[in-house]
Amino acid sequence: MDEKDEDPDVFDPNIPEEGPSAPPPGWLEDIHGYQGHKGGEDDNPLYPPPPAYNPQPELNRNTLVPNVRVPTVSEDMARDALIKFVESKWRYSSKPARNLTFKELKPITVYRYRLETYTETRTSAWQFESYNGQPVDGPQYGMSPPPWDIPVSMPPRYTDMVEKIRVPHSSFVKLCHKCNGCGRTRCIQCHGRGRKRCTFCHGHGRTRNKRCTSCHGRGRKRCISCHGNGYKTCSVCHGSQNLLHFIQLTVTWKNNVAHFIPDRQPDFPDKKFEKVTGDPFFVDESVLVYPIQGFPDREICDVTTKLINEHLNRFSATSRILQQRQTIELVPLTHAYYSYNGKDFSFFVYGVENKVFTPKYPSACSIL
């Protein structure tokens, strides 16, 4: 049918305007054990685990650490590390590295402490999908189990993962809140009329005393958004008129990590340590770990007490602590002093990888 022969008014008062995209407060039913839900968007209650689910620390318990020997770097190792470094920098020459004279190789004891706390957190939220006759696991089949009684398969320890589970017996069917069960909603672009004012002639039907060629003199054109129907298929229920609502439990496993390295070398940037590995000479793993005592570095002992207490207080209030692991690494660091052409310089060799940091190198050239 030609557009100019169409009925100019397709408005149907029985087609509702668009409702909210999410169910409004009070729209959904209460499910026993999940009363924290009030409906609406951003409603995602957190369920702390029952007290019996979290381990309780033993009082006045601590952990002892074995003695460790500080590794040393030879002149050949230091020279090879510096040559490899300067050859990766196009503006440096390897000649000074090959011909320098070492004055002193000073090993520095650097310990890196790491605490890992592996937690499980459970939250829930109402979800919905179009209802097309699929099975409905509702309250008539029993009471929904509490959030922490729903069985899940735990991933490998210290692996971050999220799993979403439909809570048993929490499903029910209701009319779509967006279209009020109509399956379609009034087009908001043309307000349900199927046509919009012609933007070329501004609705007058004529331009410069001639019939408008865009709207054929009618002053209105078919609405592109709804194809002239005056309505659109509901974007929420997709025309099914009903929605299946259910509670979705979200289980989050997360490895929460804290690091500490004492800052005792002002000439060396501590951030360099983040990209290298050390020798993990001490690894202590249990459901709960305890502060380290008797270690030669008193600052490490103090920080273990601080971080362990912080993790316990922070995570036991909202999550289930599944496992903890504390590690002390000896990170190699050697300050190499040398001379070249009568001038003194130095560089650092760090990490098991023998990375190099040099604040100044004799052959650095400037680019004009």
Contacts in CASP RR format, 6 or more apart in sequence:
PFRMAT RR
TARGET T0000
AUTHOR 0000-0000-0000
METHOD contacts of the structure
MODEL  1
MDEKDEDPDVFDPNIPEEGPSAPPPGWLEDIHGYQGHKGGEDDNPLYPPP
PAYNPQPELNRNTLVPNVRVPTVSEDMARDALIKFVESKWRYSSKPARNL
TFKELKPITVYRYRLETYTETRTSAWQFESYNGQPVDGPQYGMSPPPWDI
PVSMPPRYTDMVEKIRVPHSSFVKLCHKCNGCGRTRCIQCHGRGRKRCTF
CHGHGRTRNKRCTSCHGRGRKRCISCHGNGYKTCSVCHGSQNLLHFIQLT
VTWKNNVAHFIPDRQPDFPDKKFEKVTGDPFFVDESVLVYPIQGFPDREI
CDVTTKLINEHLNRFSATSRILQQRQTIELVPLTHAYYSYNGKDFSFFVY
GVENKVFTPKYPSACSIL
3 216 0 8 1.000
3 221 0 8 1.000
3 222 0 8 1.000
4 216 0 8 1.000
4 218 0 8 1.000
6 222 0 8 1.000
8 195 0 8 1.000
8 218 0 8 1.000
8 220 0 8 1.000
9 193 0 8 1.000
10 192 0 8 1.000
10 193 0 8 1.000
10 194 0 8 1.000
10 195 0 8 1.000
10 228 0 8 1.000
10 229 0 8 1.000
10 230 0 8 1.000
11 191 0 8 1.000
11 192 0 8 1.000
11 193 0 8 1.000
11 194 0 8 1.000
11 230 0 8 1.000
12 186 0 8 1.000
12 192 0 8 1.000
12 230 0 8 1.000
12 231 0 8 1.000
14 182 0 8 1.000
15 182 0 8 1.000
15 184 0 8 1.000
15 185 0 8 1.000
15 186 0 8 1.000
15 192 0 8 1.000
15 230 0 8 1.000
15 231 0 8 1.000
16 179 0 8 1.000
16 180 0 8 1.000
16 182 0 8 1.000
16 185 0 8 1.000
16 186 0 8 1.000
17 185 0 8 1.000
17 186 0 8 1.000
17 188 0 8 1.000
18 178 0 8 1.000
18 179 0 8 1.000
18 185 0 8 1.000
18 186 0 8 1.000
18 188 0 8 1.000
19 177 0 8 1.000
19 178 0 8 1.000
19 179 0 8 1.000
19 180 0 8 1.000
19 185 0 8 1.000
20 177 0 8 1.000
20 178 0 8 1.000
21 178 0 8 1.000
21 235 0 8 1.000
21 236 0 8 1.000
22 39 0 8 1.000
22 40 0 8 1.000
22 41 0 8 1.000
22 177 0 8 1.000
23 39 0 8 1.000
23 40 0 8 1.000
23 126 0 8 1.000
23 128 0 8 1.000
23 177 0 8 1.000
23 245 0 8 1.000
24 39 0 8 1.000
24 40 0 8 1.000
24 177 0 8 1.000
25 38 0 8 1.000
25 39 0 8 1.000
25 40 0 8 1.000
26 38 0 8 1.000
26 39 0 8 1.000
27 39 0 8 1.000
27 40 0 8 1.000
27 174 0 8 1.000
27 177 0 8 1.000
28 37 0 8 1.000
28 39 0 8 1.000
28 126 0 8 1.000
28 174 0 8 1.000
28 245 0 8 1.000
29 172 0 8 1.000
30 37 0 8 1.000
31 37 0 8 1.000
31 139 0 8 1.000
31 144 0 8 1.000
31 167 0 8 1.000
31 170 0 8 1.000
31 247 0 8 1.000
32 143 0 8 1.000
32 144 0 8 1.000
33 144 0 8 1.000
33 146 0 8 1.000
33 147 0 8 1.000
34 45 0 8 1.000
34 124 0 8 1.000
34 144 0 8 1.000
34 147 0 8 1.000
34 167 0 8 1.000
34 170 0 8 1.000
34 247 0 8 1.000
36 45 0 8 1.000
37 43 0 8 1.000
37 45 0 8 1.000
37 124 0 8 1.000
37 125 0 8 1.000
37 126 0 8 1.000
37 247 0 8 1.000
39 126 0 8 1.000
40 126 0 8 1.000
43 125 0 8 1.000
43 126 0 8 1.000
44 123 0 8 1.000
44 124 0 8 1.000
44 125 0 8 1.000
44 250 0 8 1.000
45 123 0 8 1.000
45 124 0 8 1.000
45 125 0 8 1.000
46 121 0 8 1.000
46 122 0 8 1.000
46 123 0 8 1.000
46 318 0 8 1.000
47 122 0 8 1.000
47 123 0 8 1.000
47 124 0 8 1.000
47 146 0 8 1.000
47 147 0 8 1.000
47 148 0 8 1.000
48 317 0 8 1.000
48 318 0 8 1.000
48 319 0 8 1.000
49 120 0 8 1.000
49 122 0 8 1.000
49 148 0 8 1.000
49 319 0 8 1.000
49 320 0 8 1.000
50 148 0 8 1.000
53 148 0 8 1.000
53 320 0 8 1.000
54 316 0 8 1.000
54 320 0 8 1.000
54 321 0 8 1.000
55 287 0 8 1.000
55 288 0 8 1.000
55 321 0 8 1.000
57 288 0 8 1.000
57 290 0 8 1.000
57 312 0 8 1.000
58 290 0 8 1.000
61 290 0 8 1.000
62 290 0 8 1.000
62 291 0 8 1.000
62 292 0 8 1.000
62 293 0 8 1.000
63 284 0 8 1.000
63 289 0 8 1.000
63 290 0 8 1.000
63 291 0 8 1.000
63 292 0 8 1.000
63 293 0 8 1.000
63 326 0 8 1.000
64 292 0 8 1.000
64 293 0 8 1.000
64 294 0 8 1.000
65 282 0 8 1.000
65 292 0 8 1.000
65 294 0 8 1.000
65 295 0 8 1.000
65 328 0 8 1.000
66 281 0 8 1.000
66 282 0 8 1.000
67 296 0 8 1.000
68 281 0 8 1.000
68 282 0 8 1.000
68 330 0 8 1.000
70 107 0 8 1.000
70 109 0 8 1.000
70 330 0 8 1.000
71 107 0 8 1.000
71 279 0 8 1.000
71 330 0 8 1.000
71 332 0 8 1.000
72 105 0 8 1.000
72 107 0 8 1.000
72 334 0 8 1.000
73 81 0 8 1.000
73 105 0 8 1.000
73 107 0 8 1.000
73 332 0 8 1.000
73 334 0 8 1.000
73 336 0 8 1.000
73 349 0 8 1.000
73 354 0 8 1.000
74 105 0 8 1.000
75 102 0 8 1.000
75 105 0 8 1.000
77 349 0 8 1.000
77 354 0 8 1.000
78 102 0 8 1.000
78 105 0 8 1.000
78 334 0 8 1.000
78 336 0 8 1.000
78 349 0 8 1.000
79 97 0 8 1.000
79 98 0 8 1.000
79 100 0 8 1.000
79 102 0 8 1.000
80 354 0 8 1.000
81 349 0 8 1.000
81 354 0 8 1.000
81 355 0 8 1.000
81 356 0 8 1.000
82 97 0 8 1.000
82 100 0 8 1.000
82 336 0 8 1.000
82 347 0 8 1.000
82 349 0 8 1.000
82 356 0 8 1.000
82 358 0 8 1.000
83 94 0 8 1.000
83 97 0 8 1.000
83 98 0 8 1.000
84 354 0 8 1.000
84 356 0 8 1.000
85 355 0 8 1.000
85 356 0 8 1.000
85 358 0 8 1.000
86 92 0 8 1.000
86 93 0 8 1.000
86 94 0 8 1.000
86 96 0 8 1.000
86 97 0 8 1.000
86 361 0 8 1.000
86 363 0 8 1.000
87 94 0 8 1.000
91 364 0 8 1.000
91 365 0 8 1.000
91 367 0 8 1.000
92 361 0 8 1.000
92 363 0 8 1.000
92 364 0 8 1.000
93 363 0 8 1.000
93 365 0 8 1.000
95 363 0 8 1.000
96 340 0 8 1.000
96 341 0 8 1.000
96 361 0 8 1.000
96 362 0 8 1.000
96 363 0 8 1.000
99 340 0 8 1.000
100 338 0 8 1.000
100 339 0 8 1.000
100 340 0 8 1.000
100 345 0 8 1.000
101 338 0 8 1.000
101 339 0 8 1.000
101 340 0 8 1.000
102 336 0 8 1.000
102 337 0 8 1.000
102 338 0 8 1.000
103 337 0 8 1.000
103 338 0 8 1.000
103 339 0 8 1.000
103 344 0 8 1.000
104 336 0 8 1.000
104 337 0 8 1.000
105 334 0 8 1.000
105 335 0 8 1.000
105 336 0 8 1.000
105 337 0 8 1.000
106 334 0 8 1.000
106 335 0 8 1.000
106 336 0 8 1.000
106 337 0 8 1.000
107 332 0 8 1.000
107 333 0 8 1.000
107 334 0 8 1.000
108 264 0 8 1.000
108 265 0 8 1.000
108 333 0 8 1.000
108 334 0 8 1.000
108 335 0 8 1.000
109 297 0 8 1.000
109 330 0 8 1.000
110 261 0 8 1.000
110 262 0 8 1.000
110 264 0 8 1.000
110 265 0 8 1.000
110 273 0 8 1.000
110 330 0 8 1.000
110 331 0 8 1.000
110 332 0 8 1.000
110 333 0 8 1.000
110 350 0 8 1.000
111 261 0 8 1.000
111 262 0 8 1.000
111 297 0 8 1.000
111 300 0 8 1.000
111 328 0 8 1.000
111 329 0 8 1.000
111 330 0 8 1.000
111 331 0 8 1.000
112 259 0 8 1.000
112 260 0 8 1.000
112 261 0 8 1.000
112 273 0 8 1.000
112 278 0 8 1.000
112 328 0 8 1.000
112 329 0 8 1.000
112 331 0 8 1.000
113 259 0 8 1.000
113 260 0 8 1.000
113 261 0 8 1.000
113 300 0 8 1.000
113 303 0 8 1.000
113 304 0 8 1.000
113 307 0 8 1.000
113 326 0 8 1.000
113 327 0 8 1.000
113 328 0 8 1.000
114 257 0 8 1.000
114 258 0 8 1.000
114 259 0 8 1.000
114 260 0 8 1.000
114 326 0 8 1.000
114 327 0 8 1.000
114 329 0 8 1.000
115 257 0 8 1.000
115 258 0 8 1.000
115 289 0 8 1.000
115 304 0 8 1.000
115 307 0 8 1.000
115 308 0 8 1.000
115 311 0 8 1.000
115 324 0 8 1.000
115 325 0 8 1.000
115 326 0 8 1.000
116 158 0 8 1.000
116 255 0 8 1.000
116 256 0 8 1.000
116 257 0 8 1.000
116 324 0 8 1.000
116 325 0 8 1.000
116 326 0 8 1.000
116 327 0 8 1.000
117 255 0 8 1.000
117 256 0 8 1.000
117 311 0 8 1.000
117 315 0 8 1.000
117 321 0 8 1.000
117 323 0 8 1.000
117 324 0 8 1.000
118 157 0 8 1.000
118 158 0 8 1.000
118 253 0 8 1.000
118 254 0 8 1.000
118 255 0 8 1.000
118 256 0 8 1.000
118 321 0 8 1.000
118 322 0 8 1.000
118 323 0 8 1.000
118 324 0 8 1.000
118 325 0 8 1.000
119 253 0 8 1.000
119 254 0 8 1.000
119 256 0 8 1.000
119 315 0 8 1.000
119 319 0 8 1.000
119 320 0 8 1.000
119 321 0 8 1.000
119 322 0 8 1.000
120 154 0 8 1.000
120 251 0 8 1.000
120 252 0 8 1.000
120 253 0 8 1.000
120 319 0 8 1.000
120 320 0 8 1.000
120 322 0 8 1.000
121 251 0 8 1.000
121 252 0 8 1.000
121 254 0 8 1.000
121 318 0 8 1.000
121 319 0 8 1.000
121 320 0 8 1.000
122 147 0 8 1.000
122 148 0 8 1.000
122 249 0 8 1.000
122 250 0 8 1.000
122 251 0 8 1.000
122 252 0 8 1.000
123 249 0 8 1.000
123 250 0 8 1.000
123 252 0 8 1.000
124 147 0 8 1.000
124 167 0 8 1.000
124 247 0 8 1.000
124 248 0 8 1.000
124 249 0 8 1.000
124 250 0 8 1.000
125 247 0 8 1.000
125 248 0 8 1.000
125 250 0 8 1.000
126 245 0 8 1.000
126 246 0 8 1.000
126 247 0 8 1.000
126 248 0 8 1.000
127 245 0 8 1.000
127 246 0 8 1.000
127 247 0 8 1.000
127 248 0 8 1.000
128 236 0 8 1.000
128 243 0 8 1.000
128 244 0 8 1.000
128 245 0 8 1.000
128 246 0 8 1.000
129 243 0 8 1.000
129 244 0 8 1.000
130 237 0 8 1.000
130 238 0 8 1.000
130 239 0 8 1.000
130 240 0 8 1.000
130 242 0 8 1.000
130 243 0 8 1.000
130 244 0 8 1.000
131 173 0 8 1.000
131 237 0 8 1.000
131 240 0 8 1.000
131 242 0 8 1.000
131 243 0 8 1.000
131 244 0 8 1.000
132 240 0 8 1.000
134 244 0 8 1.000
136 171 0 8 1.000
136 172 0 8 1.000
136 173 0 8 1.000
136 244 0 8 1.000
137 166 0 8 1.000
137 168 0 8 1.000
137 169 0 8 1.000
137 170 0 8 1.000
137 171 0 8 1.000
137 246 0 8 1.000
138 169 0 8 1.000
138 170 0 8 1.000
138 171 0 8 1.000
138 172 0 8 1.000
139 169 0 8 1.000
139 170 0 8 1.000
139 172 0 8 1.000
141 168 0 8 1.000
141 169 0 8 1.000
142 169 0 8 1.000
143 169 0 8 1.000
144 167 0 8 1.000
144 168 0 8 1.000
144 169 0 8 1.000
144 170 0 8 1.000
144 247 0 8 1.000
145 167 0 8 1.000
145 168 0 8 1.000
147 167 0 8 1.000
147 249 0 8 1.000
148 320 0 8 1.000
150 165 0 8 1.000
150 167 0 8 1.000
150 168 0 8 1.000
150 249 0 8 1.000
152 163 0 8 1.000
152 165 0 8 1.000
152 251 0 8 1.000
154 253 0 8 1.000
154 322 0 8 1.000
155 161 0 8 1.000
155 253 0 8 1.000
157 322 0 8 1.000
157 323 0 8 1.000
158 255 0 8 1.000
158 323 0 8 1.000
158 325 0 8 1.000
159 253 0 8 1.000
159 255 0 8 1.000
160 253 0 8 1.000
160 254 0 8 1.000
160 255 0 8 1.000
161 252 0 8 1.000
161 253 0 8 1.000
162 250 0 8 1.000
162 251 0 8 1.000
162 252 0 8 1.000
162 253 0 8 1.000
163 250 0 8 1.000
163 251 0 8 1.000
164 248 0 8 1.000
164 249 0 8 1.000
164 250 0 8 1.000
164 251 0 8 1.000
165 248 0 8 1.000
165 249 0 8 1.000
165 251 0 8 1.000
166 246 0 8 1.000
166 247 0 8 1.000
166 248 0 8 1.000
166 249 0 8 1.000
167 246 0 8 1.000
167 247 0 8 1.000
167 248 0 8 1.000
167 249 0 8 1.000
170 246 0 8 1.000
170 247 0 8 1.000
171 244 0 8 1.000
171 245 0 8 1.000
171 246 0 8 1.000
172 244 0 8 1.000
172 245 0 8 1.000
172 246 0 8 1.000
173 242 0 8 1.000
173 243 0 8 1.000
173 244 0 8 1.000
173 245 0 8 1.000
174 242 0 8 1.000
174 243 0 8 1.000
174 245 0 8 1.000
175 181 0 8 1.000
175 241 0 8 1.000
175 242 0 8 1.000
175 243 0 8 1.000
176 182 0 8 1.000
176 183 0 8 1.000
176 234 0 8 1.000
176 236 0 8 1.000
176 237 0 8 1.000
176 239 0 8 1.000
176 240 0 8 1.000
176 241 0 8 1.000
176 242 0 8 1.000
176 243 0 8 1.000
177 236 0 8 1.000
177 243 0 8 1.000
178 185 0 8 1.000
178 234 0 8 1.000
178 235 0 8 1.000
178 236 0 8 1.000
178 237 0 8 1.000
179 185 0 8 1.000
179 234 0 8 1.000
179 236 0 8 1.000
179 237 0 8 1.000
179 239 0 8 1.000
179 241 0 8 1.000
181 234 0 8 1.000
181 237 0 8 1.000
181 241 0 8 1.000
181 242 0 8 1.000
182 234 0 8 1.000
182 241 0 8 1.000
183 233 0 8 1.000
183 234 0 8 1.000
183 237 0 8 1.000
183 239 0 8 1.000
183 240 0 8 1.000
183 241 0 8 1.000
184 231 0 8 1.000
184 232 0 8 1.000
184 233 0 8 1.000
184 234 0 8 1.000
184 239 0 8 1.000
185 231 0 8 1.000
185 232 0 8 1.000
185 234 0 8 1.000
185 235 0 8 1.000
186 192 0 8 1.000
186 230 0 8 1.000
186 231 0 8 1.000
187 194 0 8 1.000
187 223 0 8 1.000
187 225 0 8 1.000
187 226 0 8 1.000
187 228 0 8 1.000
187 229 0 8 1.000
187 230 0 8 1.000
187 231 0 8 1.000
187 232 0 8 1.000
189 196 0 8 1.000
189 223 0 8 1.000
189 224 0 8 1.000
189 225 0 8 1.000
189 226 0 8 1.000
190 196 0 8 1.000
190 223 0 8 1.000
190 225 0 8 1.000
190 226 0 8 1.000
190 228 0 8 1.000
190 230 0 8 1.000
192 223 0 8 1.000
192 226 0 8 1.000
192 230 0 8 1.000
192 231 0 8 1.000
193 223 0 8 1.000
193 230 0 8 1.000
194 222 0 8 1.000
194 223 0 8 1.000
194 226 0 8 1.000
194 228 0 8 1.000
194 229 0 8 1.000
194 230 0 8 1.000
195 220 0 8 1.000
195 221 0 8 1.000
195 222 0 8 1.000
195 223 0 8 1.000
195 228 0 8 1.000
196 220 0 8 1.000
196 221 0 8 1.000
196 223 0 8 1.000
197 203 0 8 1.000
197 219 0 8 1.000
197 220 0 8 1.000
197 221 0 8 1.000
198 205 0 8 1.000
198 212 0 8 1.000
198 214 0 8 1.000
198 215 0 8 1.000
198 218 0 8 1.000
198 219 0 8 1.000
198 220 0 8 1.000
198 221 0 8 1.000
200 207 0 8 1.000
200 212 0 8 1.000
200 214 0 8 1.000
200 215 0 8 1.000
201 207 0 8 1.000
201 212 0 8 1.000
201 214 0 8 1.000
201 215 0 8 1.000
201 217 0 8 1.000
201 219 0 8 1.000
203 212 0 8 1.000
203 215 0 8 1.000
203 219 0 8 1.000
203 220 0 8 1.000
204 212 0 8 1.000
204 219 0 8 1.000
205 211 0 8 1.000
205 212 0 8 1.000
205 215 0 8 1.000
205 217 0 8 1.000
205 218 0 8 1.000
205 219 0 8 1.000
206 212 0 8 1.000
206 217 0 8 1.000
211 217 0 8 1.000
212 219 0 8 1.000
214 221 0 8 1.000
215 221 0 8 1.000
222 228 0 8 1.000
223 230 0 8 1.000
225 232 0 8 1.000
226 232 0 8 1.000
233 239 0 8 1.000
234 241 0 8 1.000
236 243 0 8 1.000
237 243 0 8 1.000
253 322 0 8 1.000
256 311 0 8 1.000
256 315 0 8 1.000
258 307 0 8 1.000
258 310 0 8 1.000
258 311 0 8 1.000
260 300 0 8 1.000
260 303 0 8 1.000
260 307 0 8 1.000
261 270 0 8 1.000
261 273 0 8 1.000
261 331 0 8 1.000
262 297 0 8 1.000
262 299 0 8 1.000
262 300 0 8 1.000
263 270 0 8 1.000
265 333 0 8 1.000
265 335 0 8 1.000
267 335 0 8 1.000
267 348 0 8 1.000
267 359 0 8 1.000
268 333 0 8 1.000
268 335 0 8 1.000
268 348 0 8 1.000
268 350 0 8 1.000
268 357 0 8 1.000
269 357 0 8 1.000
272 350 0 8 1.000
272 355 0 8 1.000
272 357 0 8 1.000
273 331 0 8 1.000
273 350 0 8 1.000
273 351 0 8 1.000
275 355 0 8 1.000
276 331 0 8 1.000
276 350 0 8 1.000
276 351 0 8 1.000
276 352 0 8 1.000
276 353 0 8 1.000
276 355 0 8 1.000
277 329 0 8 1.000
277 331 0 8 1.000
277 351 0 8 1.000
277 352 0 8 1.000
277 353 0 8 1.000
278 329 0 8 1.000
278 330 0 8 1.000
278 331 0 8 1.000
278 332 0 8 1.000
278 351 0 8 1.000
278 352 0 8 1.000
279 329 0 8 1.000
279 330 0 8 1.000
279 331 0 8 1.000
279 332 0 8 1.000
279 352 0 8 1.000
280 327 0 8 1.000
280 328 0 8 1.000
280 329 0 8 1.000
281 328 0 8 1.000
281 329 0 8 1.000
281 330 0 8 1.000
282 327 0 8 1.000
282 328 0 8 1.000
283 325 0 8 1.000
283 326 0 8 1.000
283 327 0 8 1.000
284 292 0 8 1.000
284 325 0 8 1.000
284 326 0 8 1.000
284 327 0 8 1.000
285 323 0 8 1.000
285 324 0 8 1.000
285 325 0 8 1.000
285 326 0 8 1.000
286 323 0 8 1.000
286 324 0 8 1.000
287 321 0 8 1.000
287 322 0 8 1.000
287 323 0 8 1.000
287 324 0 8 1.000
288 312 0 8 1.000
288 321 0 8 1.000
288 324 0 8 1.000
289 308 0 8 1.000
289 324 0 8 1.000
289 325 0 8 1.000
289 326 0 8 1.000
290 308 0 8 1.000
291 301 0 8 1.000
291 304 0 8 1.000
291 305 0 8 1.000
291 308 0 8 1.000
292 300 0 8 1.000
292 301 0 8 1.000
292 304 0 8 1.000
292 326 0 8 1.000
292 328 0 8 1.000
293 301 0 8 1.000
294 301 0 8 1.000
295 301 0 8 1.000
295 328 0 8 1.000
300 328 0 8 1.000
304 326 0 8 1.000
308 324 0 8 1.000
308 326 0 8 1.000
311 324 0 8 1.000
312 321 0 8 1.000
315 321 0 8 1.000
331 350 0 8 1.000
331 351 0 8 1.000
332 349 0 8 1.000
332 350 0 8 1.000
332 351 0 8 1.000
332 352 0 8 1.000
332 354 0 8 1.000
333 348 0 8 1.000
333 349 0 8 1.000
333 350 0 8 1.000
333 351 0 8 1.000
334 348 0 8 1.000
334 349 0 8 1.000
334 350 0 8 1.000
335 346 0 8 1.000
335 348 0 8 1.000
336 346 0 8 1.000
336 347 0 8 1.000
336 348 0 8 1.000
336 349 0 8 1.000
337 344 0 8 1.000
337 345 0 8 1.000
337 346 0 8 1.000
338 344 0 8 1.000
338 345 0 8 1.000
338 346 0 8 1.000
338 347 0 8 1.000
339 345 0 8 1.000
340 362 0 8 1.000
341 362 0 8 1.000
343 362 0 8 1.000
345 358 0 8 1.000
345 360 0 8 1.000
345 361 0 8 1.000
345 362 0 8 1.000
346 358 0 8 1.000
346 359 0 8 1.000
347 356 0 8 1.000
347 357 0 8 1.000
347 358 0 8 1.000
347 359 0 8 1.000
347 361 0 8 1.000
348 356 0 8 1.000
348 357 0 8 1.000
348 358 0 8 1.000
349 355 0 8 1.000
349 356 0 8 1.000
350 356 0 8 1.000
350 357 0 8 1.000
END
